[in-house]
Amino acid sequence: MSEEAASPLFAAKAYDEPSVFTPESLLDEARRQKDRPDEPVPEVCILDPDGDIVRYLRETGQAEQDPTWPGYHTDLYRFTRNGQTYGIIGCAVGASFAVLVAEQLFAAGCAFVISITSSGQIQPRDDPPYFVLIDRALRDEGTSHHYSEPEQYATLDADLRSAVERECAAVSRPVYTGATWTTDAPFRETETAIEQARSENILAVEMEAAALYTFAAVRNRPVVCFAHVTNQMGQVEEDFEKGEANGSRSALEVVKAATAGWTTKTD
C-alpha cells in the first residue's frame, strides 16, 4: 500500500508517549467554568448507552442528577441499591464516546466501570432478550487503535471475568459468556461481515466493548462489558424488545452481579 493510500488509523501512534490533553485537565476546566466543587463520583459507575436504565431509575424516583458532575457532554445520576451507591451515565453511544466518558469517570474517582449495551444477535444462544458477559471483542472500530497496537481482539481481564461470571449465575435472565464484534458503523453490517463473525463464534454485535477493554488494559482500570442481546438487526417483526421496564430490572441484576464479582476480586 502506498504512503498516500495508507490509513492514518494504523500509522505510528507512539503508544508509550503520554497524551498532551488529559481527562484531568478537561474536568478541572469544566469545574472552573461551571463553578462546581471537586467531588468524587461513586466508586462504581455504569455506562448505559441506550439510556433505558437511567430513564427507568428517574421515572421511578430512584435516581437523582449529581449537581457536582462537571462533564461537558453528559449528565451523571446517582442511585443506591443493595447498600451500594452507583453513578450512571446514559446515551454514551459508540466506542469513542464510551472511552471519553470512562476516562473522565476514572479521573473523577471511579474505581470500577460496568457497561451494558443493547446488541444485535449474531450467533444465537437463546431467544432475545438475554445477556452476554463479553470476554473478548473484535476491534472493528477506531478508538482502540489509538491506545494499543492493532490486534484482532480486546479481552476482559481473566480474573475479573471469572469472578463476575460466578456471580452472574444468580441473574434471572440468562447471562452467557462469549465474544462480540465491536463496530463503528451499525448500518454497514453486511452479510459478508456477519458471516465472518459467525465463523469466529461471535455471539453479538455492539459498539463499545473493544475500545473499553483496550483502554482498560492500557490504563490498568477494571472495566466489564455486557451485551444485552435484544434484536436480530431488524430482520424480524417486533424486534428490539427488551422485556419488562425495557429490560432495566434485569440489567440492574447484572449490575449487582458484576459489582459483587469485582468486590470479591479486590478483597
Secondary structure, 3 states (H helix, E strand, C coil): CCCCCCCHHHCCCCCCCCCCCCHHHHHHHHHHHHCCCCCCCCCEEEEECCCHHHHHHHHCCCCEECCCCCCCCCCEEEEEECCEEEEEEECCCCHHHHHHHHHHHHHCCCCEEEEEEEEEECCCCCCCCEEEEEEEEEEECCHHHHCCCCCCEEECCHHHHHHHHHHHCCCCCCEEEEEEEEECCHHHCCHHHHHHHHHCCEEEEECCHHHHHHHHHHHCCCEEEEEEEEECCCCCCCCCCCCHHHHHHHHHHHHHHHHHHHHHHHC
